[in-house]
């Protein structure tokens, strides 16, 4: 199979996977309970909303009062019903009152718009903070099955999609409902038959629009899914740009992106077209209602049932009636967009960490560093154990090396010690305390870890080292850097410790990034230190420099080292050899070499490739 065909097949399979996920989400019914839950984020701002609602009601009443003044002007000042001549003074008084109402309406609307936007932005701020705070608590299993772009789009795009709803949608909904209710009451009270006649088209309009609602909701959910897929692929593409360019896959990658982009545009166009269908429905209904008004109204005027002024007033009220109906249609579409996004946001918020704290969890006291893995069984996937009954007893201050082929379970043991995962069976004990009985923060604050894949944050080198302990002084930062022989190269940079590094530290070499992570971990002064292939990308000369530093730094600490280099593990107090999730050998370097077993084979294989 050609590379292009393979890429297309992969893209097709990826598309099929996303389509399945999309269909699963779209089948969810409209959830009013979820809508109420969304509006609960406005509860802290209830007091601030009260004057906004008062201004909204005031503005609505002034809007309802203007057509009544028009009726009064026609029937009392322009064409008095008592047969007297037109009265300019009356007309000027009525015009003055109308001007006052317009000014009052402008003032109330200005206040309403200003403070609904302020409150709306506060609600969005709270929602985004809540979501980000929650996803930081989620366990590794959550991130194992989701691309980073999918998580990113929930915090950015999906939360942004709720802005219109919170900044003006909720208050406008109330305003339009009050206005509609007021107009209906006025029309029916002034002349019940005429009011009923002009509103006979409303049920027809709702029947037609109802048929669109389900399709519109599904369409906007589909749009959110497509946008999430694009964000996921973008994140993946940017992270793997070096690989893409190295294998000259830009054209195929662009083709896949173009395909997703095209699907997204089609989904958006479909949703927009359905959305715009509300407008013509409203306009046609309004036209029919206006026709009924003038046809039946003219008949009532001829029978002296109503006046010309009342007919004109009805026409004004009918115009004011269909405007909020149209806005409510748009509001419903806005609500559907918000529901599609809120479903995805609450999907994450409702996700429970697989590694959680018990209600009675206590802080882990200052530890000495004794660690015991007691009959540990662990599975990443059900039925496929990564560790099979592992038991390791580590005394405080001991250095333990974990060796074995890829997939043997070395990193899994470290993940369980840091409680990134919980075992299926067995316990992990520190100083005799089950780590599931203590808070995660108190546990991890006493465990330092240096990974092979070092992550450097955008910012200064000083801030990256200080990430290990945020209250560390500059002197302590320098001391930590000196201990791992990072100080000299840092000082050779243009701005020393204040040198700015970009995301992932791309301006630094792999070895330099790992030395920074050493300094970061050591600054935290942990009682248990984990080195997960931490010297894999450091050259031999640099590694020799840090060996002496490591001896001093590991003294008095319990340490776990995952490494293949003999120089890193030969001085460990205990070397544990793993194979397919089981311990096959255990002892110090000399003892294991003497056995001429698995460990000896690993060492010989390493020398053969030197």
ROBA-486779 format. One line per field, with one value per residue (C-alpha): x, y, z; residue in one letter; residue number from 1. Coordinates in nm, 3 decimals. Example, Ala and Ser with C-alpha at 12.3 -4.5 7.8 and 13.67 -1.06 7.14 Angstrom:
BEGIN
x: c(1.230, 1.367)
y: c(-0.450, -0.106)
z: c(0.780, 0.714)
r: c(A, S)
k: c(1, 2)
REM end
This chain:
BEGIN
x: c(0.000, 0.135, 0.201, -0.078, -0.326, -0.222, -0.271, -0.612, -0.714, -0.596, -0.785, -1.096, -1.076, -1.021, -1.324, -1.536, -1.432, -1.529, -1.860, -1.951, -1.876, -2.074, -2.380, -2.368, -2.373, -2.633, -2.892, -2.923, -3.263, -3.303, -3.229, -3.413, -3.253, -2.916, -3.034, -3.135, -2.797, -2.630, -2.829, -2.722, -2.393, -2.591, -2.712, -2.418, -2.516, -2.885, -2.860, -2.685, -2.953, -3.243, -3.183, -3.118, -3.456, -3.621, -3.471, -3.582, -3.941, -3.933, -3.808, -4.074, -4.356, -4.237, -4.232, -4.588, -4.699, -4.596, -4.867, -5.130, -5.020, -5.047, -5.409, -5.471, -5.309, -5.527, -5.857, -5.825, -5.601, -5.588, -5.941, -6.142, -6.433, -6.664, -6.664, -6.453, -6.156, -5.800, -5.615, -5.250, -5.187, -5.311, -5.094, -4.786, -4.853, -4.888, -4.571, -4.386, -4.495, -4.382, -4.043, -4.008, -4.092, -3.832, -3.565, -3.663, -3.650, -3.305, -3.172, -3.312, -3.180, -2.833, -2.822, -2.955, -2.709, -2.409, -2.471, -2.596, -2.265, -2.070, -2.266, -2.247, -1.868, -1.844, -2.054, -1.834, -1.526, -1.666, -1.766, -1.427, -1.246, -1.467, -1.407, -1.029, -1.011, -1.201, -0.998, -0.681, -0.822, -0.901, -0.687, -0.444, -0.701, -0.914, -0.628, -0.519, -0.835, -0.875, -0.661, -0.538, -0.723, -1.056, -0.993, -0.876, -1.191, -1.413, -1.233, -1.217, -1.470, -1.749, -1.734, -1.714, -2.028, -2.220, -2.123, -2.422, -2.659, -2.527, -2.441, -2.783, -2.981, -3.135, -3.246, -3.365, -3.569, -3.743, -3.792, -3.949, -4.177, -4.298, -4.353, -4.547, -4.761, -4.835, -4.927, -5.157, -5.340, -5.380, -5.506, -5.759, -5.881, -5.930, -6.119, -6.131, -6.251, -5.994, -5.716, -5.811, -5.830, -5.481, -5.326, -5.490, -5.170, -4.952, -5.039, -4.970, -4.631, -4.542, -4.646, -4.418, -4.125, -4.153, -4.076, -3.747, -3.633, -3.511, -3.324, -3.164, -3.053, -2.894, -2.731, -2.560, -2.446, -2.292, -2.112, -1.958, -1.837, -1.679, -1.503, -1.372, -1.231, -1.053, -0.899, -0.785, -0.618, -0.457, -0.308, -0.185, -0.038, 0.147, 0.285, 0.401, 0.513, 0.873, 0.757, 0.523, 0.800, 1.060, 0.843, 0.724, 0.359, 0.252, 0.036, -0.151, -0.188, -0.326, -0.567, -0.696, -0.732, -0.906, -1.151, -1.234, -1.256, -1.496, -1.716, -1.715, -1.817, -2.101, -2.221, -2.210, -2.394, -2.661, -2.712, -2.714, -2.967, -3.199, -3.143, -3.237, -3.557, -3.715, -3.701, -3.921, -4.169, -4.206, -4.231, -4.498, -4.696, -4.664, -4.784, -5.089, -5.162, -5.134, -5.368, -5.626, -5.587, -5.665, -5.934, -6.124, -6.030, -6.175, -6.494, -6.515, -6.449, -6.738, -6.960, -6.828, -6.698, -6.343, -6.182, -5.913, -5.674, -5.737, -5.668, -5.340, -5.254, -5.326, -5.095, -4.818, -4.871, -4.873, -4.540, -4.406, -4.555, -4.367, -4.029, -3.998, -4.138, -3.856, -3.601, -3.739, -3.684, -3.325, -3.299, -3.410, -3.136, -2.890, -3.018, -2.960, -2.601, -2.556, -2.708, -2.477, -2.177, -2.305, -2.358, -1.990, -1.880, -2.087, -1.964, -1.619, -1.746, -1.942, -1.635, -1.522, -1.150, -1.069, -0.810, -1.009, -0.970, -1.179, -1.390, -1.193, -0.855, -0.593, -0.269, 0.032, 0.266, 0.634, 0.761, 1.085, 1.066, 0.994, 0.789, 0.611, 0.429, 0.208, 0.084, 0.010, -0.205, -0.273, -0.447, -0.457, -0.717, -0.945, -0.807, -0.456, -0.256, 0.049, 0.164, 0.101, 0.125, 0.426, 0.569, 0.862, 0.980, 1.199, 1.364, 1.400, 1.703, 1.745, 1.805, 1.608, 1.673, 1.397, 1.517, 1.359, 1.245, 0.994, 0.649, 0.778, 0.603, 0.878, 0.694, 0.369, 0.527, 0.629, 0.281, 0.127, 0.370, 0.272, -0.091, -0.147, -0.336, -0.470, -0.397, -0.670, -0.549, -0.297, -0.171, 0.107, 0.235, 0.463, 0.590, 0.318, 0.037, -0.184, -0.150, -0.522, -0.595, -0.415, -0.473, -0.315, -0.158, 0.018, 0.146, 0.283, 0.434, 0.678, 0.760, 0.984, 0.992, 1.211, 1.073, 1.251, 1.009, 1.081, 0.819, 0.944, 0.687, 0.698, 0.873, 1.214, 1.456, 1.430, 1.052, 1.082, 1.313, 1.098, 0.802, 0.931, 0.869, 0.703, 0.825, 1.192, 1.441, 1.674, 1.966, 1.795, 1.727, 2.094, 2.201, 1.974, 2.108, 2.466, 2.397, 2.304, 2.574, 2.320, 2.448, 2.738, 2.534, 2.252, 2.498, 2.632, 2.288, 2.221, 2.013, 2.124, 1.842, 1.612, 1.648, 1.304, 1.227, 0.930, 0.676, 0.848, 1.187, 1.267, 1.559, 1.734, 1.890, 1.732, 2.010, 1.975, 1.601, 1.658, 1.909, 1.647, 1.400, 1.665, 1.700, 1.322, 1.275, 1.561, 1.438, 1.120, 1.340, 1.132, 1.177, 1.123, 1.294, 1.204, 1.428, 1.240, 1.503, 1.615, 1.966, 1.868, 1.933, 2.233, 2.568, 2.832, 3.044, 2.746, 2.632, 2.969, 2.944, 2.610, 2.698, 2.876, 2.592, 2.341, 2.528, 2.503, 2.147, 2.019, 2.184, 1.916, 1.637, 1.449, 1.501, 1.362, 1.557, 1.440, 1.741, 1.926, 2.269, 2.497, 2.662, 2.325, 2.208, 2.518, 2.546, 2.179, 2.116, 1.866, 1.807, 1.469, 1.443, 1.094, 0.954, 0.591, 0.473, 0.656, 0.977, 1.220, 1.539, 1.629, 1.956, 2.250, 2.467, 2.729, 2.473, 2.275, 2.585, 2.687, 2.353, 2.422, 2.047, 1.817, 2.001, 2.336, 2.184, 2.059, 2.402, 2.578, 2.328, 2.400, 2.774, 2.729, 2.567, 2.822)
y: c(0.000, 0.344, 0.610, 0.824, 0.536, 0.451, 0.814, 0.830, 0.504, 0.640, 0.964, 0.771, 0.560, 0.872, 1.035, 0.730, 0.740, 1.106, 1.050, 0.781, 1.017, 1.297, 1.078, 0.961, 1.317, 1.451, 1.196, 1.362, 1.531, 1.896, 1.904, 2.175, 2.066, 2.131, 2.477, 2.554, 2.431, 2.667, 2.961, 2.874, 3.044, 3.370, 3.312, 3.494, 3.807, 3.810, 4.141, 4.304, 4.169, 4.326, 4.688, 4.558, 4.384, 4.697, 4.902, 4.635, 4.651, 5.033, 5.035, 4.785, 4.987, 5.306, 5.115, 4.996, 5.347, 5.512, 5.347, 5.440, 5.804, 5.777, 5.667, 5.956, 6.204, 6.093, 6.055, 6.354, 6.608, 6.544, 6.407, 6.445, 6.203, 6.469, 6.659, 6.953, 7.087, 6.965, 7.086, 7.182, 7.239, 6.886, 6.749, 6.930, 6.798, 6.443, 6.488, 6.613, 6.308, 6.083, 6.257, 6.201, 5.832, 5.797, 5.959, 5.732, 5.432, 5.530, 5.575, 5.244, 5.056, 5.210, 5.100, 4.754, 4.689, 4.812, 4.604, 4.290, 4.282, 4.329, 4.055, 3.827, 3.855, 3.776, 3.463, 3.353, 3.420, 3.201, 2.922, 2.913, 2.915, 2.635, 2.424, 2.477, 2.411, 2.086, 1.951, 2.004, 1.759, 1.489, 1.179, 1.063, 0.817, 1.113, 1.257, 0.916, 0.886, 1.248, 1.459, 1.787, 1.989, 1.840, 1.960, 2.300, 2.365, 2.311, 2.581, 2.829, 2.788, 2.622, 2.872, 3.162, 3.032, 3.108, 3.476, 3.605, 3.406, 3.552, 3.906, 3.990, 3.678, 3.611, 3.970, 4.018, 3.700, 3.841, 4.179, 4.025, 3.800, 4.098, 4.301, 4.021, 3.961, 4.333, 4.367, 4.064, 4.199, 4.545, 4.411, 4.177, 4.436, 4.720, 4.500, 4.130, 4.027, 4.236, 4.126, 3.762, 3.800, 3.947, 3.681, 3.386, 3.343, 3.293, 2.923, 2.858, 3.025, 2.817, 2.494, 2.569, 2.685, 2.387, 2.152, 2.338, 2.329, 1.971, 2.001, 2.328, 2.181, 1.881, 2.107, 2.328, 2.027, 1.894, 2.226, 2.210, 1.856, 1.949, 2.248, 2.029, 1.786, 2.069, 2.196, 1.847, 1.799, 2.143, 2.069, 1.731, 1.879, 2.158, 1.919, 1.679, 1.934, 1.808, 1.455, 1.578, 1.773, 1.501, 1.248, 1.503, 1.449, 1.816, 1.752, 1.458, 1.640, 1.943, 1.719, 1.573, 1.920, 2.050, 1.761, 1.841, 2.214, 2.146, 1.930, 2.204, 2.472, 2.252, 2.188, 2.561, 2.652, 2.395, 2.522, 2.885, 2.809, 2.641, 2.929, 3.185, 2.997, 3.157, 3.500, 3.424, 3.236, 3.542, 3.784, 3.581, 3.541, 3.915, 4.000, 3.776, 3.928, 4.283, 4.196, 4.057, 4.370, 4.619, 4.405, 4.336, 4.672, 4.865, 4.665, 4.761, 5.129, 5.129, 4.992, 5.257, 4.983, 5.122, 5.453, 5.527, 5.606, 5.266, 5.094, 5.286, 5.195, 4.830, 4.851, 4.990, 4.722, 4.451, 4.584, 4.575, 4.226, 4.058, 4.212, 4.025, 3.712, 3.736, 3.798, 3.501, 3.287, 3.408, 3.361, 3.002, 2.947, 3.114, 2.887, 2.582, 2.691, 2.741, 2.400, 2.229, 2.392, 2.345, 1.973, 1.945, 2.164, 1.972, 1.645, 1.743, 1.898, 1.579, 1.366, 1.225, 1.171, 0.801, 0.888, 1.078, 1.174, 1.016, 1.250, 1.154, 1.197, 1.362, 1.538, 1.313, 1.405, 1.478, 1.149, 0.962, 0.784, 0.416, 0.282, -0.049, -0.184, -0.455, -0.718, -0.461, -0.553, -0.280, -0.261, 0.027, -0.174, -0.433, -0.782, -0.665, -0.638, -0.409, -0.522, -0.870, -0.898, -0.672, -0.648, -0.414, -0.309, 0.001, 0.135, 0.507, 0.656, 0.362, 0.413, 0.177, 0.122, -0.017, -0.180, -0.388, -0.386, -0.132, -0.213, -0.414, -0.189, 0.047, 0.374, 0.220, 0.164, 0.530, 0.642, 0.444, 0.592, 0.946, 0.830, 0.927, 0.596, 0.364, -0.009, -0.259, -0.472, -0.415, -0.106, 0.150, 0.249, 0.535, 0.509, 0.249, 0.483, 0.383, 0.674, 0.649, 0.766, 1.100, 1.408, 1.404, 1.747, 1.647, 1.330, 1.484, 1.781, 1.536, 1.346, 1.501, 1.366, 1.427, 1.284, 1.199, 1.418, 1.744, 2.017, 2.374, 2.653, 2.978, 3.232, 3.288, 3.015, 3.145, 3.098, 2.748, 2.638, 2.816, 2.609, 2.340, 2.570, 2.902, 3.073, 2.990, 3.276, 3.363, 3.234, 2.896, 2.880, 2.943, 2.683, 2.419, 2.500, 2.477, 2.139, 1.989, 2.177, 2.392, 2.725, 2.769, 2.721, 2.939, 3.223, 3.187, 3.276, 3.643, 3.726, 3.449, 3.334, 3.596, 3.448, 3.396, 3.050, 2.966, 2.692, 2.352, 2.531, 2.485, 2.731, 2.489, 2.156, 1.837, 1.802, 2.162, 2.117, 1.807, 1.986, 2.255, 1.986, 1.847, 2.187, 2.225, 1.890, 1.942, 2.289, 2.123, 1.930, 1.610, 1.318, 1.082, 1.159, 0.989, 0.996, 0.853, 0.814, 1.159, 1.129, 0.968, 1.282, 1.417, 1.367, 1.154, 1.450, 1.624, 1.300, 1.253, 1.602, 1.535, 1.194, 1.352, 1.598, 1.313, 1.125, 1.423, 1.506, 1.149, 1.106, 1.073, 1.055, 0.758, 0.749, 0.555, 0.555, 0.427, 0.412, 0.189, 0.345, 0.138, 0.450, 0.566, 0.247, 0.051, 0.231, 0.178, -0.005, -0.231, -0.306, -0.451, -0.620, -0.629, -0.829, -0.813, -0.670, -0.916, -0.900, -1.151, -1.047, -0.833, -0.736, -0.498, -0.466, -0.721, -0.978, -0.953, -0.968, -1.283, -1.449, -1.418, -1.370, -1.108, -0.810, -0.933, -0.977, -0.616, -0.487, -0.694, -0.578, -0.216, -0.262, -0.425, -0.109, 0.133)
z: c(0.000, -0.090, 0.172, 0.027, 0.036, 0.390, 0.497, 0.331, 0.498, 0.832, 0.771, 0.677, 0.991, 1.198, 1.038, 1.108, 1.473, 1.504, 1.324, 1.576, 1.865, 1.700, 1.646, 2.005, 2.137, 1.891, 1.996, 2.338, 2.391, 2.480, 2.850, 3.042, 3.367, 3.209, 3.102, 3.460, 3.571, 3.327, 3.460, 3.815, 3.730, 3.737, 4.093, 4.262, 4.068, 4.161, 4.348, 4.052, 3.818, 4.011, 3.897, 3.544, 3.542, 3.683, 3.397, 3.151, 3.277, 3.274, 2.914, 2.810, 2.965, 2.793, 2.463, 2.524, 2.613, 2.283, 2.060, 2.321, 2.291, 1.910, 1.949, 2.188, 1.947, 1.653, 1.838, 2.071, 1.898, 1.521, 1.456, 1.777, 1.806, 1.953, 1.623, 1.747, 1.549, 1.583, 1.891, 1.843, 2.219, 2.297, 2.019, 2.158, 2.507, 2.378, 2.167, 2.477, 2.675, 2.389, 2.382, 2.756, 2.714, 2.437, 2.655, 2.947, 2.717, 2.590, 2.945, 3.069, 2.763, 2.805, 3.169, 3.084, 2.802, 3.002, 3.311, 3.138, 2.951, 3.275, 3.453, 3.149, 3.132, 3.504, 3.451, 3.160, 3.376, 3.655, 3.416, 3.244, 3.581, 3.711, 3.401, 3.405, 3.778, 3.730, 3.439, 3.643, 3.898, 3.642, 3.636, 3.370, 3.235, 3.126, 2.918, 2.791, 2.580, 2.463, 2.231, 2.380, 2.115, 2.225, 2.580, 2.456, 2.254, 2.560, 2.759, 2.469, 2.187, 2.383, 2.668, 2.420, 2.250, 2.571, 2.579, 2.382, 2.600, 2.923, 2.809, 2.663, 2.585, 2.926, 2.994, 2.635, 2.670, 2.977, 2.807, 2.497, 2.703, 2.910, 2.592, 2.423, 2.729, 2.758, 2.389, 2.400, 2.707, 2.548, 2.215, 2.377, 2.629, 2.376, 2.130, 2.195, 1.846, 1.660, 1.895, 1.850, 1.472, 1.431, 1.657, 1.484, 1.280, 1.590, 1.644, 1.275, 1.306, 1.612, 1.441, 1.146, 1.360, 1.597, 1.311, 1.263, 1.624, 1.644, 1.315, 1.424, 1.758, 1.591, 1.331, 1.592, 1.792, 1.474, 1.418, 1.768, 1.703, 1.371, 1.527, 1.807, 1.550, 1.369, 1.694, 1.787, 1.450, 1.464, 1.803, 1.685, 1.367, 1.546, 1.808, 1.536, 1.277, 1.281, 1.204, 0.930, 0.760, 0.813, 0.628, 0.370, 0.461, 0.434, 0.126, 0.278, 0.609, 0.425, 0.237, 0.561, 0.714, 0.402, 0.423, 0.785, 0.708, 0.420, 0.639, 0.903, 0.652, 0.522, 0.877, 0.956, 0.635, 0.708, 1.063, 0.946, 0.670, 0.917, 1.156, 0.894, 0.815, 1.121, 0.958, 0.654, 0.873, 1.096, 0.801, 0.621, 0.943, 1.015, 0.662, 0.701, 1.041, 0.902, 0.616, 0.865, 1.081, 0.803, 0.641, 0.961, 1.116, 0.818, 0.861, 1.230, 1.151, 0.905, 1.181, 1.424, 1.653, 1.660, 1.567, 1.310, 1.593, 1.748, 1.415, 1.380, 1.740, 1.668, 1.365, 1.587, 1.849, 1.582, 1.454, 1.810, 1.851, 1.566, 1.652, 1.982, 1.816, 1.563, 1.841, 2.035, 1.727, 1.711, 2.085, 2.046, 1.791, 2.029, 2.302, 2.083, 2.020, 2.395, 2.469, 2.221, 2.392, 2.747, 2.685, 2.599, 2.891, 3.147, 2.999, 3.130, 3.455, 3.531, 3.466, 3.799, 3.862, 3.861, 4.124, 4.384, 4.745, 5.016, 5.225, 5.533, 5.355, 5.575, 5.497, 5.469, 5.754, 5.693, 5.558, 5.614, 5.279, 5.339, 5.046, 5.001, 4.697, 4.844, 4.595, 4.325, 4.027, 3.772, 3.433, 3.185, 2.995, 3.152, 3.106, 3.014, 3.338, 3.326, 3.674, 3.813, 4.190, 4.238, 4.591, 4.662, 5.009, 5.008, 5.323, 5.379, 5.205, 4.968, 4.596, 4.375, 4.006, 3.784, 3.465, 3.194, 2.835, 2.707, 2.841, 3.135, 3.389, 3.509, 3.453, 3.579, 3.921, 3.931, 3.821, 4.107, 4.360, 4.252, 4.248, 3.887, 3.881, 4.150, 4.152, 4.076, 4.367, 4.641, 4.822, 4.795, 5.138, 5.241, 5.599, 5.649, 5.535, 5.242, 4.999, 4.916, 5.271, 5.231, 5.015, 4.673, 4.720, 5.043, 4.875, 4.558, 4.741, 4.904, 4.585, 4.319, 3.967, 3.663, 3.339, 3.017, 2.821, 3.001, 2.976, 2.980, 3.020, 2.827, 3.050, 3.205, 3.308, 3.663, 3.664, 3.516, 3.799, 4.059, 3.943, 4.179, 4.478, 4.406, 4.722, 4.656, 4.666, 4.379, 4.583, 4.629, 4.256, 4.177, 4.435, 4.279, 3.932, 4.054, 4.214, 3.878, 3.685, 3.499, 3.635, 3.391, 3.076, 3.214, 3.279, 2.923, 2.786, 2.688, 2.996, 3.229, 3.455, 3.303, 2.954, 2.804, 2.665, 2.448, 2.507, 2.553, 2.565, 2.198, 2.218, 2.458, 2.380, 2.514, 2.768, 2.885, 2.932, 3.140, 3.360, 3.424, 3.525, 3.764, 3.926, 3.941, 4.115, 4.358, 4.452, 4.577, 4.827, 4.810, 5.047, 4.755, 4.424, 4.097, 3.791, 3.492, 3.218, 3.332, 3.193, 2.863, 2.657, 2.849, 2.686, 2.858, 2.970, 3.131, 3.289, 3.453, 3.600, 3.763, 3.905, 4.202, 4.246, 4.239, 4.511, 4.742, 4.647, 4.682, 5.020, 5.285, 5.025, 4.893, 4.517, 4.225, 3.899, 3.565, 3.338, 3.098, 3.138, 3.358, 3.504, 3.637, 3.803, 3.904, 4.241, 4.330, 4.658, 4.487, 4.120, 4.027, 3.688, 3.540, 3.250, 3.134, 3.465, 3.690, 3.894, 3.746, 3.930, 4.228, 4.395, 4.362, 4.055, 4.154, 4.266, 3.941, 3.722, 3.907, 3.829, 3.456, 3.403, 3.247, 3.396, 3.272, 2.925, 2.928, 3.024, 2.758, 2.496, 2.593, 2.554, 2.214, 2.084, 2.232)
r: c(X, X, X, X, X, X, X, X, X, X, X, X, X, X, X, X, X, X, X, X, X, X, X, X, X, X, X, X, X, X, X, X, X, X, X, X, X, X, X, X, X, X, X, X, X, X, X, X, X, X, X, X, X, X, X, X, X, X, X, X, X, X, X, X, X, X, X, X, X, X, X, X, X, X, X, X, X, X, X, X, X, X, X, X, X, X, X, X, X, X, X, X, X, X, X, X, X, X, X, X, X, X, X, X, X, X, X, X, X, X, X, X, X, X, X, X, X, X, X, X, X, X, X, X, X, X, X, X, X, X, X, X, X, X, X, X, X, X, X, X, X, X, X, X, X, X, X, X, X, X, X, X, X, X, X, X, X, X, X, X, X, X, X, X, X, X, X, X, X, X, X, X, X, X, X, X, X, X, X, X, X, X, X, X, X, X, X, X, X, X, X, X, X, X, X, X, X, X, X, X, X, X, X, X, X, X, X, X, X, X, X, X, X, X, X, X, X, X, X, X, X, X, X, X, X, X, X, X, X, X, X, X, X, X, X, X, X, X, X, X, X, X, X, X, X, X, X, X, X, X, X, X, X, X, X, X, X, X, X, X, X, X, X, X, X, X, X, X, X, X, X, X, X, X, X, X, X, X, X, X, X, X, X, X, X, X, X, X, X, X, X, X, X, X, X, X, X, X, X, X, X, X, X, X, X, X, X, X, X, X, X, X, X, X, X, X, X, X, X, X, X, X, X, X, X, X, X, X, X, X, X, X, X, X, X, X, X, X, X, X, X, X, X, X, X, X, X, X, X, X, X, X, X, X, X, X, X, X, X, X, X, X, X, X, X, X, X, X, X, X, X, X, X, X, X, X, X, X, X, X, X, X, X, X, X, X, X, X, X, X, X, X, X, X, X, X, X, X, X, X, X, X, X, X, X, X, X, X, X, X, X, X, X, X, X, X, X, X, X, X, X, X, X, X, X, X, X, X, X, X, X, X, X, X, X, X, X, X, X, X, X, X, X, X, X, X, X, X, X, X, X, X, X, X, X, X, X, X, X, X, X, X, X, X, X, X, X, X, X, X, X, X, X, X, X, X, X, X, X, X, X, X, X, X, X, X, X, X, X, X, X, X, X, X, X, X, X, X, X, X, X, X, X, X, X, X, X, X, X, X, X, X, X, X, X, X, X, X, X, X, X, X, X, X, X, X, X, X, X, X, X, X, X, X, X, X, X, X, X, X, X, X, X, X, X, X, X, X, X, X, X, X, X, X, X, X, X, X, X, X, X, X, X, X, X, X, X, X, X, X, X, X, X, X, X, X, X, X, X, X, X, X, X, X, X, X, X, X, X, X, X, X, X, X, X, X, X, X, X, X, X, X, X, X, X, X, X, X, X, X)
k: c(1, 2, 3, 4, 5, 6, 7, 8, 9, 10, 11, 12, 13, 14, 15, 16, 17, 18, 19, 20, 21, 22, 23, 24, 25, 26, 27, 28, 29, 30, 31, 32, 33, 34, 35, 36, 37, 38, 39, 40, 41, 42, 43, 44, 45, 46, 47, 48, 49, 50, 51, 52, 53, 54, 55, 56, 57, 58, 59, 60, 61, 62, 63, 64, 65, 66, 67, 68, 69, 70, 71, 72, 73, 74, 75, 76, 77, 78, 79, 80, 81, 82, 83, 84, 85, 86, 87, 88, 89, 90, 91, 92, 93, 94, 95, 96, 97, 98, 99, 100, 101, 102, 103, 104, 105, 106, 107, 108, 109, 110, 111, 112, 113, 114, 115, 116, 117, 118, 119, 120, 121, 122, 123, 124, 125, 126, 127, 128, 129, 130, 131, 132, 133, 134, 135, 136, 137, 138, 139, 140, 141, 142, 143, 144, 145, 146, 147, 148, 149, 150, 151, 152, 153, 154, 155, 156, 157, 158, 159, 160, 161, 162, 163, 164, 165, 166, 167, 168, 169, 170, 171, 172, 173, 174, 175, 176, 177, 178, 179, 180, 181, 182, 183, 184, 185, 186, 187, 188, 189, 190, 191, 192, 193, 194, 195, 196, 197, 198, 199, 200, 201, 202, 203, 204, 205, 206, 207, 208, 209, 210, 211, 212, 213, 214, 215, 216, 217, 218, 219, 220, 221, 222, 223, 224, 225, 226, 227, 228, 229, 230, 231, 232, 233, 234, 235, 236, 237, 238, 239, 240, 241, 242, 243, 244, 245, 246, 247, 248, 249, 250, 251, 252, 253, 254, 255, 256, 257, 258, 259, 260, 261, 262, 263, 264, 265, 266, 267, 268, 269, 270, 271, 272, 273, 274, 275, 276, 277, 278, 279, 280, 281, 282, 283, 284, 285, 286, 287, 288, 289, 290, 291, 292, 293, 294, 295, 296, 297, 298, 299, 300, 301, 302, 303, 304, 305, 306, 307, 308, 309, 310, 311, 312, 313, 314, 315, 316, 317, 318, 319, 320, 321, 322, 323, 324, 325, 326, 327, 328, 329, 330, 331, 332, 333, 334, 335, 336, 337, 338, 339, 340, 341, 342, 343, 344, 345, 346, 347, 348, 349, 350, 351, 352, 353, 354, 355, 356, 357, 358, 359, 360, 361, 362, 363, 364, 365, 366, 367, 368, 369, 370, 371, 372, 373, 374, 375, 376, 377, 378, 379, 380, 381, 382, 383, 384, 385, 386, 387, 388, 389, 390, 391, 392, 393, 394, 395, 396, 397, 398, 399, 400, 401, 402, 403, 404, 405, 406, 407, 408, 409, 410, 411, 412, 413, 414, 415, 416, 417, 418, 419, 420, 421, 422, 423, 424, 425, 426, 427, 428, 429, 430, 431, 432, 433, 434, 435, 436, 437, 438, 439, 440, 441, 442, 443, 444, 445, 446, 447, 448, 449, 450, 451, 452, 453, 454, 455, 456, 457, 458, 459, 460, 461, 462, 463, 464, 465, 466, 467, 468, 469, 470, 471, 472, 473, 474, 475, 476, 477, 478, 479, 480, 481, 482, 483, 484, 485, 486, 487, 488, 489, 490, 491, 492, 493, 494, 495, 496, 497, 498, 499, 500, 501, 502, 503, 504, 505, 506, 507, 508, 509, 510, 511, 512, 513, 514, 515, 516, 517, 518, 519, 520, 521, 522, 523, 524, 525, 526, 527, 528, 529, 530, 531, 532, 533, 534, 535, 536, 537, 538, 539, 540, 541, 542, 543, 544, 545, 546, 547, 548, 549, 550, 551, 552, 553, 554, 555, 556, 557, 558, 559, 560, 561, 562, 563, 564, 565, 566, 567, 568, 569, 570, 571, 572, 573, 574, 575, 576, 577, 578, 579, 580, 581, 582, 583, 584, 585, 586, 587, 588, 589, 590, 591, 592, 593, 594, 595, 596, 597, 598, 599, 600, 601, 602, 603, 604, 605, 606, 607, 608, 609, 610)
REM end
